[in-house]
Amino acid sequence: MGSIDWGVLAIYFVIIFGVAIWAGRQERKGGESEDFFLAGRNVGWFVIGASLFASNIGSEHLIGLAGTGASSGVPVAQFEIIAGLVLLLLGWLFVPFYIASGVFTMPEFLERRYSQGSRTYLAVISVAGYILTKISVTVMAGGLVFETLMGIDFWTGATIVVVATAIYTVWGGLRAVLYTDLVQMFVLLGGAIAVTWFGLQAVGGWGELRATVGEEAFSLWRPMTDPEFPWTGILFGAPILGIWYWCTDQYIVQRVLSAKSQDDARKGTIFAAYLKQLPIFIFVVPGIIAMALAEKGMITLDQPDQALPALMGALLPVGVKGLVVAGLLAALMSSLSSVFNSCSTVFTMDIYQRIKPASSDHHLKRVGQVATIIMVILGMAWIPLMELISDKIYTYIQSVQAYISPPIAAVFLIGILWKRANATGALASLMTGLVLGVSRLVLEANKDSLDGVLYSLATFNFLHVAIFLFLICVAVLVIVSLLTDEPEEEKVAGLTMSARGAAAVGATPQAKWASIGVLVLIGVMWIYFS
C-alpha cells in the first residue's frame, strides 16, 4: 500500500468516528435503555435497510464468497439471492408482530408468545453463539486483513479494529451502529465495485469471462446429488436457515425493532432485499474473475480463498487499493459493532434484568455498555484457544448454527401462524432440535471412523439435514401442543395471525409494488444464471 492508500484509510476512520460522534449526540427519545439498545425506536427505512445489508456482510463473508466463487462458480450466491425472499417474509409476516409487541429482544418475544423457558433457551444460545463464533471469527478476520494486506502484526491489527469499533458502539449504542453502517455500506459497495470493474477490464469483459471459465460456473442450479449446492437443498433448506438468521436472530432483527413505524420497518427490509441481489456481481464474480486470470497465467492462485487478495494485489492502482481495504474494514467493523450491540442487548434485557428486575433505566444502559466491553475481551480471549483446536473441529463448531436454527425457525414461524401452538410444544421442539443437531455435529466430527448408515447420516448435505430437522421440529411442536392444554389468551392476543386478522399485514401501495419488484428481479436472476 502506498501513501495515498493510507490517506484513504485515514479519511475513512475520520468519517466513521465523526458520524458516530454525531449520532451519539442526537436528541434522545424515550428512556436511556431504549435509546441505547433501539436508537429510541425512531429510525427511518433507508438507514434500516443499509444497516441490515452492512451488518450481514463481514470480511470473512467477502473473502469466503470470492473464494467459493473461484472454486465452484455462482451457486454460492443462491444464499444471497434467497435472502431477498426471506427479507420480504420478515417485512410482511414478522414485522407487524414484532413492532406491535414492543419487545426489545427476540428471546423476550418468545416469552411473550410461549414461556420463560423458551426465552432462557434462546438467550443463552444467542450469547454463547455470538461470543464463540461471530465475535471471535470477525476479530480474527480483521487481524488477517491488517496482516496480509497492510503488513501490520495480527494482534496489533485485531486490537485496533476491536478497540475502534468498541469505542463508538459503547459511546452511541445502536444509533451509532446504524448510522456508521449507513456510511460503511457505501464504502463497502464502492470497494467491491472497484474490484469487479478492474477485474473485468483485465479479463477482457463479461463475454470473455464466461468463455474462459465455461457456462457451468455461471449456473446457479446444481443437481440434487451435488455435495455442496443441491437444488433441493437450496430451494427448501436455505430458506429455513434464512428464516432463523433474517427473521429471528437478534443480530439482524434489532434493526427492525428500531424503526419509527411499521411501514419504515417493512420498507427497510424491502430495501435490504434489493441490496442482497448485488453480491453475486460484486463478491462472487470477482472470485470467478480470479479463477479466469489464473487460468490465463496472469495471477497466481494457490488456494481459492486467496482470490480477493490476489486480485487486489495484481490489479488495483494506488488509491483504489486503499478504498478496497477500507471496504473490507467497513464490512468487518459493521459486523463487529452489530454483534457487540446485539449481544449486550440480549445479555442485559434477557439475563441481567431478570436477575435484577428492579434495575433503573439508567443502570440498564450502563450494564449494556459494560457488557459490550466484556464481550470484546471474551471474543479476543477465545482467539488463542481457536489455535489449539484444529481447523477441522473449529469448522464443526461454526456449523452448529446450521443445526440449531431449524427448531428456532419452527417455533417462531408456527407460533405466529398457528395460535394453538403452546409453551410445552415449543420447549419440546427446541430440545428435540438441539439433541438432533448436536448428534449430527458429533457424527460429522467423527465421520472418518464411521461406515454404513452412520456414515451416510454424517455426510448427508447440511441443507437437506436442515429440511428434515425443521419438519421434525414442526411435527413435535404441533403434536405436543395438541396433546397438552391450549395456550392462555394473553399468549396469543396480538401475537398470531388468527388473533390479529388481516390488518396485521397492511401496507402502503409503494411497499407492495417494491416487493413485487424484488420477486421479479429474483426471477430474472434465476433465469439468467441457469
DRENMARZA-618916 format. One record per residue (C-alpha): residue number from 1; residue in one letter; z, x, y. Coordinates in Angstrom, 2 decimals. Example, Ala and Ser with C-alpha at 12.3 -4.5 7.8 and 13.67 -1.06 7.14 Angstrom:
# DRENMARZA-618916
{pt 1 A {7.80 12.30 -4.50}},
{pt 2 S {7.14 13.67 -1.06}},
END
This chain:
# DRENMARZA-618916
{pt 1 M {0.00 0.00 0.00}},
{pt 2 G {-0.91 1.20 3.48}},
{pt 3 S {0.99 0.87 6.73}},
{pt 4 I {-0.91 -2.33 7.62}},
{pt 5 D {0.18 -3.88 4.30}},
{pt 6 W {3.80 -3.02 5.06}},
{pt 7 G {3.34 -4.53 8.51}},
{pt 8 V {2.09 -7.77 6.96}},
{pt 9 L {5.16 -7.86 4.73}},
{pt 10 A {7.45 -7.23 7.69}},
{pt 11 I {5.86 -10.13 9.58}},
{pt 12 Y {6.31 -12.35 6.52}},
{pt 13 F {10.05 -11.64 6.33}},
{pt 14 V {10.48 -12.16 10.09}},
{pt 15 I {8.75 -15.55 9.90}},
{pt 16 I {10.75 -16.66 6.85}},
{pt 17 F {14.09 -15.78 8.45}},
{pt 18 G {13.00 -17.31 11.74}},
{pt 19 V {12.15 -20.60 10.02}},
{pt 20 A {15.40 -20.50 8.02}},
{pt 21 I {17.50 -19.96 11.17}},
{pt 22 W {15.65 -22.78 12.96}},
{pt 23 A {16.07 -25.15 10.00}},
{pt 24 G {19.76 -24.34 9.66}},
{pt 25 R {20.33 -25.28 13.31}},
{pt 26 Q {18.61 -28.65 13.19}},
{pt 27 E {20.57 -31.77 14.02}},
{pt 28 R {22.90 -32.78 11.23}},
{pt 29 K {22.58 -36.32 9.89}},
{pt 30 G {25.22 -37.75 7.59}},
{pt 31 G {28.07 -35.77 6.07}},
{pt 32 E {28.18 -31.99 5.69}},
{pt 33 S {27.69 -32.06 1.91}},
{pt 34 E {24.76 -34.48 2.20}},
{pt 35 D {23.15 -32.23 4.81}},
{pt 36 F {23.70 -29.04 2.79}},
{pt 37 F {22.56 -30.42 -0.56}},
{pt 38 L {19.98 -33.03 0.52}},
{pt 39 A {18.97 -31.99 4.06}},
{pt 40 G {20.55 -35.18 5.44}},
{pt 41 R {18.04 -37.29 3.46}},
{pt 42 N {15.70 -37.02 6.44}},
{pt 43 V {12.65 -35.05 5.18}},
{pt 44 G {9.01 -36.13 5.55}},
{pt 45 W {6.35 -36.32 2.84}},
{pt 46 F {4.37 -33.20 3.79}},
{pt 47 V {7.40 -30.89 3.55}},
{pt 48 I {8.48 -32.53 0.27}},
{pt 49 G {5.04 -32.07 -1.31}},
{pt 50 A {4.74 -28.46 -0.14}},
{pt 51 S {8.22 -27.65 -1.48}},
{pt 52 L {7.50 -29.31 -4.84}},
{pt 53 F {4.48 -27.03 -5.22}},
{pt 54 A {6.01 -23.82 -3.85}},
{pt 55 S {9.25 -24.07 -5.80}},
{pt 56 N {7.29 -24.66 -9.01}},
{pt 57 I {5.12 -21.53 -8.67}},
{pt 58 G {7.08 -18.34 -9.35}},
{pt 59 S {5.93 -14.74 -9.52}},
{pt 60 E {6.19 -14.75 -13.31}},
{pt 61 H {4.25 -18.01 -13.23}},
{pt 62 L {1.43 -16.39 -11.25}},
{pt 63 I {1.23 -13.31 -13.45}},
{pt 64 G {1.54 -15.42 -16.61}},
{pt 65 L {-1.25 -17.82 -15.63}},
{pt 66 A {-3.60 -14.96 -14.76}},
{pt 67 G {-2.67 -13.12 -17.95}},
{pt 68 T {-3.22 -16.16 -20.16}},
{pt 69 G {-6.49 -16.82 -18.33}},
{pt 70 A {-7.59 -13.29 -19.19}},
{pt 71 S {-6.75 -13.71 -22.89}},
{pt 72 S {-7.52 -17.39 -23.55}},
{pt 73 G {-9.55 -18.79 -20.66}},
{pt 74 V {-8.81 -22.01 -18.78}},
{pt 75 P {-6.86 -24.16 -21.34}},
{pt 76 V {-3.51 -22.98 -19.92}},
{pt 77 A {-4.48 -24.81 -16.70}},
{pt 78 Q {-4.04 -28.11 -18.56}},
{pt 79 F {-0.31 -27.88 -17.85}},
{pt 80 E {-1.08 -27.67 -14.12}},
{pt 81 I {-3.63 -30.50 -14.18}},
{pt 82 I {-1.41 -32.82 -16.24}},
{pt 83 A {1.45 -32.07 -13.83}},
{pt 84 G {-0.57 -34.11 -11.34}},
{pt 85 L {-0.35 -37.15 -13.62}},
{pt 86 V {3.37 -36.67 -14.18}},
{pt 87 L {3.98 -36.31 -10.43}},
{pt 88 L {2.36 -39.72 -9.97}},
{pt 89 L {4.79 -41.04 -12.60}},
{pt 90 L {7.66 -39.51 -10.61}},
{pt 91 G {6.46 -41.16 -7.42}},
{pt 92 W {5.63 -44.60 -8.82}},
{pt 93 L {8.21 -45.12 -11.58}},
{pt 94 F {11.24 -42.89 -10.98}},
{pt 95 V {11.40 -42.52 -7.18}},
{pt 96 P {12.37 -46.15 -6.40}},
{pt 97 F {15.38 -45.99 -8.70}},
{pt 98 Y {16.48 -42.52 -7.60}},
{pt 99 I {16.28 -43.39 -3.91}},
{pt 100 A {17.93 -46.82 -4.32}},
{pt 101 S {20.80 -45.37 -6.38}},
{pt 102 G {21.77 -42.96 -3.59}},
{pt 103 V {22.75 -40.22 -6.07}},
{pt 104 F {22.99 -36.51 -5.28}},
{pt 105 T {22.03 -35.26 -8.74}},
{pt 106 M {20.26 -36.20 -11.95}},
{pt 107 P {23.45 -35.95 -14.05}},
{pt 108 E {25.04 -38.40 -11.58}},
{pt 109 F {22.15 -40.82 -12.18}},
{pt 110 L {22.72 -40.58 -15.93}},
{pt 111 E {26.37 -41.51 -15.43}},
{pt 112 R {25.37 -44.48 -13.26}},
{pt 113 R {22.94 -45.65 -15.95}},
{pt 114 Y {24.86 -44.67 -19.10}},
{pt 115 S {28.19 -42.85 -19.15}},
{pt 116 Q {30.26 -39.87 -18.06}},
{pt 117 G {29.45 -38.12 -21.35}},
{pt 118 S {25.72 -38.16 -20.59}},
{pt 119 R {26.41 -36.73 -17.15}},
{pt 120 T {28.53 -33.91 -18.57}},
{pt 121 Y {25.86 -33.02 -21.14}},
{pt 122 L {23.07 -32.76 -18.57}},
{pt 123 A {25.23 -30.92 -16.01}},
{pt 124 V {26.32 -28.23 -18.50}},
{pt 125 I {22.81 -27.84 -19.95}},
{pt 126 S {21.33 -27.58 -16.45}},
{pt 127 V {23.74 -24.98 -15.06}},
{pt 128 A {23.57 -22.82 -18.20}},
{pt 129 G {19.78 -23.05 -18.29}},
{pt 130 Y {19.44 -22.15 -14.61}},
{pt 131 I {21.62 -19.05 -14.92}},
{pt 132 L {20.39 -17.75 -18.28}},
{pt 133 T {16.69 -18.38 -17.71}},
{pt 134 K {15.44 -19.43 -14.28}},
{pt 135 I {17.60 -17.19 -12.05}},
{pt 136 S {17.55 -14.08 -14.23}},
{pt 137 V {13.82 -14.27 -15.03}},
{pt 138 T {12.90 -14.86 -11.39}},
{pt 139 V {15.10 -11.98 -10.22}},
{pt 140 M {13.57 -9.71 -12.85}},
{pt 141 A {10.07 -10.70 -11.74}},
{pt 142 G {11.00 -9.80 -8.16}},
{pt 143 G {12.21 -6.37 -9.20}},
{pt 144 L {8.98 -5.77 -11.13}},
{pt 145 V {6.85 -6.82 -8.14}},
{pt 146 F {8.62 -4.24 -5.98}},
{pt 147 E {8.47 -1.56 -8.67}},
{pt 148 T {4.86 -1.94 -9.83}},
{pt 149 L {3.13 -2.92 -6.59}},
{pt 150 M {5.26 -1.30 -3.90}},
{pt 151 G {6.75 1.75 -5.61}},
{pt 152 I {10.34 0.69 -4.91}},
{pt 153 D {13.07 1.09 -7.55}},
{pt 154 F {13.53 -2.03 -9.71}},
{pt 155 W {17.16 -2.70 -8.82}},
{pt 156 T {16.60 -1.97 -5.14}},
{pt 157 G {13.70 -4.44 -5.06}},
{pt 158 A {15.58 -7.09 -7.01}},
{pt 159 T {18.61 -6.75 -4.75}},
{pt 160 I {16.51 -7.02 -1.58}},
{pt 161 V {14.85 -10.24 -2.71}},
{pt 162 V {18.05 -11.79 -4.05}},
{pt 163 V {20.18 -10.95 -1.02}},
{pt 164 A {17.47 -12.05 1.44}},
{pt 165 T {16.95 -15.35 -0.39}},
{pt 166 A {20.67 -15.98 -0.86}},
{pt 167 I {21.38 -15.44 2.85}},
{pt 168 Y {19.13 -18.21 4.09}},
{pt 169 T {19.98 -20.52 1.15}},
{pt 170 V {23.71 -20.24 1.86}},
{pt 171 W {23.11 -20.49 5.60}},
{pt 172 G {20.88 -23.54 5.75}},
{pt 173 G {21.18 -25.29 2.39}},
{pt 174 L {18.32 -27.46 1.19}},
{pt 175 R {16.91 -27.88 4.71}},
{pt 176 A {16.29 -24.12 4.98}},
{pt 177 V {14.89 -24.07 1.44}},
{pt 178 L {12.44 -26.88 2.18}},
{pt 179 Y {11.08 -25.50 5.44}},
{pt 180 T {10.77 -21.93 4.15}},
{pt 181 D {8.98 -23.41 1.12}},
{pt 182 L {6.53 -25.01 3.54}},
{pt 183 V {5.67 -21.62 5.07}},
{pt 184 Q {5.64 -19.93 1.67}},
{pt 185 M {3.14 -22.49 0.35}},
{pt 186 F {0.58 -21.35 2.94}},
{pt 187 V {1.30 -17.65 2.28}},
{pt 188 L {1.09 -18.21 -1.47}},
{pt 189 L {-2.20 -20.09 -1.23}},
{pt 190 G {-3.62 -17.54 1.21}},
{pt 191 G {-2.85 -14.63 -1.09}},
{pt 192 A {-4.16 -16.39 -4.20}},
{pt 193 I {-7.39 -17.49 -2.49}},
{pt 194 A {-7.94 -13.92 -1.29}},
{pt 195 V {-7.68 -12.56 -4.84}},
{pt 196 T {-10.12 -15.21 -6.13}},
{pt 197 W {-12.59 -14.61 -3.31}},
{pt 198 F {-12.74 -10.82 -3.66}},
{pt 199 G {-12.80 -11.15 -7.45}},
{pt 200 L {-15.80 -13.49 -7.42}},
{pt 201 Q {-17.59 -11.18 -5.00}},
{pt 202 A {-17.01 -8.23 -7.34}},
{pt 203 V {-18.16 -10.04 -10.49}},
{pt 204 G {-21.31 -11.44 -8.89}},
{pt 205 G {-20.38 -15.09 -8.26}},
{pt 206 W {-19.38 -18.14 -10.28}},
{pt 207 G {-22.57 -18.29 -12.37}},
{pt 208 E {-22.36 -14.62 -13.33}},
{pt 209 L {-18.69 -15.03 -14.25}},
{pt 210 R {-19.46 -17.90 -16.66}},
{pt 211 A {-22.38 -15.97 -18.15}},
{pt 212 T {-20.23 -12.85 -18.70}},
{pt 213 V {-17.24 -14.42 -20.44}},
{pt 214 G {-19.04 -17.29 -22.18}},
{pt 215 E {-18.67 -21.06 -21.97}},
{pt 216 E {-15.75 -21.17 -24.42}},
{pt 217 A {-13.49 -19.52 -21.85}},
{pt 218 F {-14.25 -22.39 -19.45}},
{pt 219 S {-13.44 -25.22 -21.85}},
{pt 220 L {-10.13 -26.99 -21.32}},
{pt 221 W {-10.33 -28.65 -24.71}},
{pt 222 R {-9.49 -26.82 -27.93}},
{pt 223 P {-9.41 -28.21 -31.50}},
{pt 224 M {-6.27 -29.74 -32.98}},
{pt 225 T {-5.82 -26.61 -35.10}},
{pt 226 D {-5.75 -24.24 -32.11}},
{pt 227 P {-2.45 -22.29 -32.31}},
{pt 228 E {-1.85 -22.33 -28.55}},
{pt 229 F {-3.55 -25.29 -26.86}},
{pt 230 P {-4.46 -28.06 -29.37}},
{pt 231 W {-5.90 -31.05 -27.53}},
{pt 232 T {-3.44 -33.38 -29.24}},
{pt 233 G {-0.51 -31.30 -28.03}},
{pt 234 I {-1.97 -31.11 -24.53}},
{pt 235 L {-2.57 -34.87 -24.19}},
{pt 236 F {0.61 -36.11 -25.88}},
{pt 237 G {3.09 -33.20 -25.89}},
{pt 238 A {2.60 -31.63 -22.46}},
{pt 239 P {3.36 -34.90 -20.60}},
{pt 240 I {6.73 -35.12 -22.42}},
{pt 241 L {7.74 -31.67 -21.20}},
{pt 242 G {6.31 -32.64 -17.81}},
{pt 243 I {8.49 -35.77 -17.57}},
{pt 244 W {11.58 -33.64 -18.18}},
{pt 245 Y {10.58 -30.93 -15.67}},
{pt 246 W {8.99 -33.01 -12.89}},
{pt 247 C {10.89 -36.30 -13.20}},
{pt 248 T {14.41 -35.47 -14.42}},
{pt 249 D {15.21 -31.82 -13.57}},
{pt 250 Q {17.43 -31.34 -10.52}},
{pt 251 Y {15.42 -28.23 -9.61}},
{pt 252 I {12.43 -30.45 -8.76}},
{pt 253 V {13.83 -33.92 -8.07}},
{pt 254 Q {16.26 -32.69 -5.39}},
{pt 255 R {13.28 -32.51 -3.01}},
{pt 256 V {12.50 -36.18 -3.61}},
{pt 257 L {16.15 -37.16 -3.07}},
{pt 258 S {15.99 -35.58 0.40}},
{pt 259 A {13.24 -37.95 1.61}},
{pt 260 K {13.88 -40.12 4.66}},
{pt 261 S {12.30 -43.10 2.90}},
{pt 262 Q {10.96 -44.22 -0.46}},
{pt 263 D {7.44 -44.08 0.95}},
{pt 264 D {7.89 -40.46 2.10}},
{pt 265 A {9.24 -39.50 -1.32}},
{pt 266 R {6.28 -41.10 -3.07}},
{pt 267 K {3.71 -39.61 -0.69}},
{pt 268 G {5.30 -36.20 -1.20}},
{pt 269 T {4.77 -36.44 -4.96}},
{pt 270 I {1.14 -37.52 -4.42}},
{pt 271 F {0.51 -34.56 -2.09}},
{pt 272 A {2.02 -32.22 -4.69}},
{pt 273 A {-0.23 -33.81 -7.36}},
{pt 274 Y {-3.28 -32.78 -5.34}},
{pt 275 L {-1.90 -29.25 -4.86}},
{pt 276 K {-1.36 -28.90 -8.63}},
{pt 277 Q {-5.14 -29.15 -9.17}},
{pt 278 L {-5.60 -25.81 -7.39}},
{pt 279 P {-4.00 -23.35 -9.89}},
{pt 280 I {-7.00 -23.39 -12.26}},
{pt 281 F {-9.12 -21.92 -9.46}},
{pt 282 I {-6.68 -19.61 -7.69}},
{pt 283 F {-4.36 -18.47 -10.51}},
{pt 284 V {-6.20 -18.85 -13.84}},
{pt 285 V {-9.73 -17.94 -12.71}},
{pt 286 P {-8.57 -14.53 -11.34}},
{pt 287 G {-7.41 -13.73 -14.87}},
{pt 288 I {-10.86 -14.63 -16.23}},
{pt 289 I {-12.41 -12.50 -13.47}},
{pt 290 A {-10.26 -9.57 -14.57}},
{pt 291 M {-11.47 -10.07 -18.16}},
{pt 292 A {-15.09 -10.11 -16.95}},
{pt 293 L {-14.67 -6.97 -14.83}},
{pt 294 A {-13.00 -5.22 -17.77}},
{pt 295 E {-15.99 -6.12 -19.99}},
{pt 296 K {-18.29 -4.65 -17.34}},
{pt 297 G {-16.19 -1.48 -17.24}},
{pt 298 M {-15.26 -1.99 -13.58}},
{pt 299 I {-11.50 -2.11 -14.18}},
{pt 300 T {-9.14 -1.13 -16.99}},
{pt 301 L {-7.08 -3.90 -18.57}},
{pt 302 D {-4.64 -2.60 -21.18}},
{pt 303 Q {-2.97 -5.97 -21.64}},
{pt 304 P {-3.63 -9.50 -20.28}},
{pt 305 D {-0.53 -9.68 -18.04}},
{pt 306 Q {-1.92 -6.75 -16.04}},
{pt 307 A {-4.81 -8.94 -14.85}},
{pt 308 L {-3.43 -9.78 -11.41}},
{pt 309 P {-2.03 -6.31 -10.57}},
{pt 310 A {-5.30 -4.73 -11.80}},
{pt 311 L {-7.39 -6.96 -9.53}},
{pt 312 M {-5.13 -6.26 -6.58}},
{pt 313 G {-5.29 -2.51 -7.08}},
{pt 314 A {-9.05 -2.36 -7.59}},
{pt 315 L {-10.47 -4.93 -5.19}},
{pt 316 L {-8.23 -5.75 -2.25}},
{pt 317 P {-8.73 -3.94 1.08}},
{pt 318 V {-5.87 -2.74 3.28}},
{pt 319 G {-4.04 -5.64 4.91}},
{pt 320 V {-5.21 -8.18 2.36}},
{pt 321 K {-3.14 -6.42 -0.28}},
{pt 322 G {-0.09 -6.92 1.92}},
{pt 323 L {-0.95 -10.62 2.20}},
{pt 324 V {-1.19 -10.97 -1.58}},
{pt 325 V {2.10 -9.13 -2.15}},
{pt 326 A {3.63 -11.43 0.47}},
{pt 327 G {2.21 -14.34 -1.57}},
{pt 328 L {3.90 -13.03 -4.70}},
{pt 329 L {7.18 -12.65 -2.81}},
{pt 330 A {6.72 -16.15 -1.38}},
{pt 331 A {6.35 -17.53 -4.90}},
{pt 332 L {9.40 -15.60 -6.00}},
{pt 333 M {11.65 -16.47 -3.06}},
{pt 334 S {10.72 -20.17 -3.00}},
{pt 335 S {11.57 -20.49 -6.71}},
{pt 336 L {14.76 -18.49 -6.29}},
{pt 337 S {16.04 -20.39 -3.27}},
{pt 338 S {15.30 -23.69 -5.02}},
{pt 339 V {17.20 -22.79 -8.17}},
{pt 340 F {20.14 -21.39 -6.16}},
{pt 341 N {20.47 -24.63 -4.21}},
{pt 342 S {19.91 -26.95 -7.19}},
{pt 343 C {22.33 -25.08 -9.43}},
{pt 344 S {25.05 -25.07 -6.78}},
{pt 345 T {24.45 -28.80 -6.20}},
{pt 346 V {24.91 -29.68 -9.88}},
{pt 347 F {27.97 -27.45 -10.19}},
{pt 348 T {29.61 -28.81 -7.02}},
{pt 349 M {28.85 -32.52 -7.41}},
{pt 350 D {28.88 -32.91 -11.21}},
{pt 351 I {31.53 -30.42 -12.30}},
{pt 352 Y {33.79 -29.35 -9.42}},
{pt 353 Q {34.06 -32.75 -7.70}},
{pt 354 R {35.05 -34.40 -10.97}},
{pt 355 I {37.84 -31.84 -11.41}},
{pt 356 K {38.98 -32.29 -7.79}},
{pt 357 P {37.80 -35.77 -6.72}},
{pt 358 A {39.88 -35.74 -3.52}},
{pt 359 S {37.91 -32.81 -2.04}},
{pt 360 S {36.74 -33.34 1.53}},
{pt 361 D {33.10 -33.34 2.55}},
{pt 362 H {33.53 -30.01 4.35}},
{pt 363 H {35.25 -28.49 1.31}},
{pt 364 L {32.39 -29.55 -0.98}},
{pt 365 K {29.90 -27.82 1.29}},
{pt 366 R {31.96 -24.62 1.18}},
{pt 367 V {32.17 -24.85 -2.63}},
{pt 368 G {28.37 -25.20 -2.72}},
{pt 369 Q {27.96 -22.06 -0.61}},
{pt 370 V {30.40 -20.07 -2.76}},
{pt 371 A {28.75 -21.41 -5.92}},
{pt 372 T {25.38 -20.14 -4.65}},
{pt 373 I {26.80 -16.63 -4.26}},
{pt 374 I {28.37 -16.79 -7.73}},
{pt 375 M {25.02 -17.90 -9.22}},
{pt 376 V {23.40 -14.84 -7.61}},
{pt 377 I {25.98 -12.50 -9.15}},
{pt 378 L {25.77 -14.10 -12.61}},
{pt 379 G {21.97 -14.08 -12.56}},
{pt 380 M {21.84 -10.37 -11.72}},
{pt 381 A {24.61 -9.54 -14.22}},
{pt 382 W {22.55 -11.16 -17.00}},
{pt 383 I {19.53 -8.90 -16.44}},
{pt 384 P {21.01 -5.73 -18.07}},
{pt 385 L {22.06 -7.86 -21.05}},
{pt 386 M {18.45 -9.03 -21.40}},
{pt 387 E {17.51 -5.40 -22.07}},
{pt 388 L {19.93 -5.34 -25.02}},
{pt 389 I {18.18 -8.32 -26.56}},
{pt 390 S {14.71 -7.79 -27.96}},
{pt 391 D {11.84 -9.33 -26.01}},
{pt 392 K {11.14 -11.47 -29.05}},
{pt 393 I {14.62 -13.01 -29.10}},
{pt 394 Y {14.62 -13.49 -25.33}},
{pt 395 T {11.37 -15.41 -25.64}},
{pt 396 Y {13.12 -17.73 -28.07}},
{pt 397 I {15.99 -18.21 -25.62}},
{pt 398 Q {13.43 -19.17 -22.99}},
{pt 399 S {11.65 -21.58 -25.30}},
{pt 400 V {14.83 -23.58 -25.96}},
{pt 401 Q {13.97 -25.50 -22.79}},
{pt 402 A {10.91 -26.87 -24.59}},
{pt 403 Y {13.15 -28.17 -27.36}},
{pt 404 I {15.93 -29.70 -25.25}},
{pt 405 S {13.53 -31.50 -22.91}},
{pt 406 P {12.34 -34.34 -25.23}},
{pt 407 P {15.76 -36.04 -25.56}},
{pt 408 I {16.38 -35.77 -21.81}},
{pt 409 A {12.93 -37.24 -21.08}},
{pt 410 A {13.64 -40.03 -23.61}},
{pt 411 V {16.97 -41.18 -22.15}},
{pt 412 F {15.65 -41.20 -18.57}},
{pt 413 L {12.34 -42.91 -19.34}},
{pt 414 I {13.65 -45.53 -21.78}},
{pt 415 G {16.73 -46.05 -19.62}},
{pt 416 I {14.57 -47.17 -16.70}},
{pt 417 L {12.06 -49.16 -18.76}},
{pt 418 W {14.50 -50.96 -21.10}},
{pt 419 K {17.77 -52.48 -19.89}},
{pt 420 R {19.17 -52.83 -23.45}},
{pt 421 A {19.50 -49.03 -23.80}},
{pt 422 N {23.22 -48.22 -23.69}},
{pt 423 A {25.58 -45.23 -23.38}},
{pt 424 T {26.19 -44.89 -27.13}},
{pt 425 G {22.46 -44.78 -27.83}},
{pt 426 A {21.85 -42.27 -25.04}},
{pt 427 L {24.52 -39.86 -26.25}},
{pt 428 A {23.33 -40.19 -29.87}},
{pt 429 S {19.77 -39.45 -28.72}},
{pt 430 L {20.83 -36.41 -26.68}},
{pt 431 M {22.91 -34.97 -29.52}},
{pt 432 T {20.16 -35.60 -32.09}},
{pt 433 G {17.62 -33.86 -29.87}},
{pt 434 L {19.96 -30.92 -29.29}},
{pt 435 V {20.62 -30.41 -33.02}},
{pt 436 L {16.93 -30.69 -33.96}},
{pt 437 G {15.85 -28.47 -31.06}},
{pt 438 V {18.34 -25.71 -31.88}},
{pt 439 S {17.37 -25.97 -35.57}},
{pt 440 R {13.72 -25.40 -34.69}},
{pt 441 L {14.78 -22.45 -32.49}},
{pt 442 V {16.69 -20.83 -35.38}},
{pt 443 L {13.76 -21.36 -37.76}},
{pt 444 E {11.35 -19.88 -35.22}},
{pt 445 A {13.56 -16.83 -34.72}},
{pt 446 N {13.60 -16.17 -38.48}},
{pt 447 K {10.06 -17.24 -39.37}},
{pt 448 D {9.10 -13.82 -40.76}},
{pt 449 S {11.59 -14.27 -43.60}},
{pt 450 L {10.58 -17.86 -44.40}},
{pt 451 D {7.90 -19.41 -46.57}},
{pt 452 G {6.73 -22.82 -47.71}},
{pt 453 V {7.90 -25.90 -45.81}},
{pt 454 L {10.41 -23.97 -43.67}},
{pt 455 Y {7.70 -21.56 -42.53}},
{pt 456 S {5.45 -24.48 -41.64}},
{pt 457 L {8.25 -26.06 -39.61}},
{pt 458 A {8.94 -22.73 -37.85}},
{pt 459 T {5.29 -22.15 -36.89}},
{pt 460 F {4.31 -25.74 -36.03}},
{pt 461 N {2.84 -25.77 -32.49}},
{pt 462 F {5.66 -26.36 -30.00}},
{pt 463 L {3.72 -29.11 -28.21}},
{pt 464 H {3.43 -31.00 -31.48}},
{pt 465 V {7.15 -30.38 -32.06}},
{pt 466 A {7.85 -31.91 -28.64}},
{pt 467 I {5.94 -35.07 -29.62}},
{pt 468 F {7.94 -35.59 -32.83}},
{pt 469 L {11.24 -34.73 -31.13}},
{pt 470 F {10.53 -37.27 -28.39}},
{pt 471 L {9.61 -40.02 -30.87}},
{pt 472 I {12.72 -39.34 -32.97}},
{pt 473 C {14.97 -39.36 -29.88}},
{pt 474 V {13.43 -42.62 -28.65}},
{pt 475 A {13.94 -44.16 -32.10}},
{pt 476 V {17.60 -43.04 -32.19}},
{pt 477 L {18.18 -44.39 -28.66}},
{pt 478 V {16.64 -47.77 -29.50}},
{pt 479 I {18.24 -48.23 -32.94}},
{pt 480 V {21.75 -47.16 -31.91}},
{pt 481 S {21.57 -49.29 -28.75}},
{pt 482 L {20.56 -52.36 -30.78}},
{pt 483 L {23.39 -51.75 -33.26}},
{pt 484 T {26.03 -51.50 -30.53}},
{pt 485 D {27.12 -53.59 -27.55}},
{pt 486 E {24.83 -54.36 -24.63}},
{pt 487 P {25.43 -52.24 -21.52}},
{pt 488 E {27.58 -53.72 -18.78}},
{pt 489 E {25.72 -55.33 -15.88}},
{pt 490 E {26.79 -52.54 -13.48}},
{pt 491 K {24.95 -50.02 -15.68}},
{pt 492 V {21.60 -51.76 -15.31}},
{pt 493 A {21.74 -53.55 -11.95}},
{pt 494 G {19.11 -51.94 -9.75}},
{pt 495 L {18.52 -49.15 -12.27}},
{pt 496 T {15.97 -50.65 -14.67}},
{pt 497 M {12.55 -52.26 -14.29}},
{pt 498 S {13.65 -55.63 -15.63}},
{pt 499 A {16.74 -55.65 -13.43}},
{pt 500 R {14.82 -54.91 -10.23}},
{pt 501 G {11.41 -56.55 -10.79}},
{pt 502 A {8.01 -55.56 -9.43}},
{pt 503 A {9.46 -54.85 -5.96}},
{pt 504 A {10.75 -51.57 -7.35}},
{pt 505 V {7.29 -50.02 -7.24}},
{pt 506 G {5.96 -51.47 -3.97}},
{pt 507 A {3.94 -49.04 -1.85}},
{pt 508 T {1.60 -48.72 1.11}},
{pt 509 P {-2.19 -49.01 0.62}},
{pt 510 Q {-2.56 -45.35 1.64}},
{pt 511 A {-0.32 -44.26 -1.24}},
{pt 512 K {-2.24 -46.42 -3.70}},
{pt 513 W {-5.65 -45.06 -2.65}},
{pt 514 A {-4.35 -41.49 -2.58}},
{pt 515 S {-3.04 -41.93 -6.13}},
{pt 516 I {-6.40 -43.25 -7.30}},
{pt 517 G {-7.94 -40.15 -5.71}},
{pt 518 V {-5.69 -37.92 -7.86}},
{pt 519 L {-6.77 -39.74 -11.02}},
{pt 520 V {-10.46 -39.40 -10.10}},
{pt 521 L {-10.03 -35.68 -9.33}},
{pt 522 I {-8.32 -35.07 -12.68}},
{pt 523 G {-11.12 -36.93 -14.47}},
{pt 524 V {-13.72 -34.78 -12.72}},
{pt 525 M {-11.83 -31.60 -13.69}},
{pt 526 W {-11.59 -32.66 -17.33}},
{pt 527 I {-15.32 -33.44 -17.45}},
{pt 528 Y {-16.49 -30.30 -15.65}},
{pt 529 F {-14.33 -27.94 -17.70}},
{pt 530 S {-15.25 -29.39 -21.10}},
END
